[in-house]
Every structure is written in structure tokens, then in C-alpha cells.
Amino acid sequence: MDLDINTLRSLATVLSFITFIGIIAWAYSRRNAADFEKAANLPFEQD
């Protein structure tokens, strides 16, 4: 298998896309919803 620059670029693109999909899945998981809701309301809390 020849590993030229175009193969490396393709591999980098695929890995970046997989990472992006992972971040999206993490952000929309129900397990994190409560933490994100708390974080969203932080600017509105008063001491």
C-alpha cells in the first residue's frame, strides 16, 4: 500500500468527521442534559 499525501489527507478527513460525529453524539446525549441545563442558567444566577 502506497501512503502518499492524498491518502493521508483522506485519512485525516475521515478521522475528523468521526471526531465531529462523536462530539455531536456527546452533546446531544440525554445523560449530559442536566449538566448543560445548569451551565446554560449560570449567567442568570445572582449571588
C-alpha positions in Angstrom: 0.0 0.0 0.0 1.4 3.4 -1.0 1.0 6.0 1.6 1.0 9.3 -0.4 -0.2 12.7 0.5 -3.7 12.2 -0.8 -4.1 9.0 1.3 -3.0 10.9 4.4 -5.4 13.8 3.6 -8.3 11.3 3.1 -7.5 9.6 6.4 -7.3 12.9 8.2 -10.7 13.9 6.7 -12.3 10.7 7.8 -10.9 10.9 11.3 -12.0 14.5 11.6 -15.5 13.5 10.6 -15.7 10.7 13.0 -14.5 13.0 15.8 -17.1 15.5 14.8 -19.9 12.9 14.9 -18.6 11.8 18.4 -18.8 15.4 19.7 -22.3 15.8 18.3 -23.4 12.5 19.9 -21.9 13.5 23.3 -23.5 17.0 23.2 -27.0 15.6 22.5 -26.8 12.6 24.8 -29.6 12.6 27.5 -27.0 11.8 30.2 -25.5 15.3 29.8 -28.7 17.2 29.5 -28.9 18.2 33.2 -25.3 19.5 33.3 -25.9 21.5 30.2 -29.1 23.0 31.6 -27.3 24.0 34.7 -24.5 25.6 32.7 -27.0 27.4 30.5 -28.5 29.1 33.5 -25.3 30.2 35.2 -25.3 33.8 33.7 -28.7 34.4 35.2 -27.9 33.4 38.8 -27.4 36.1 41.3 -25.2 35.9 44.4 
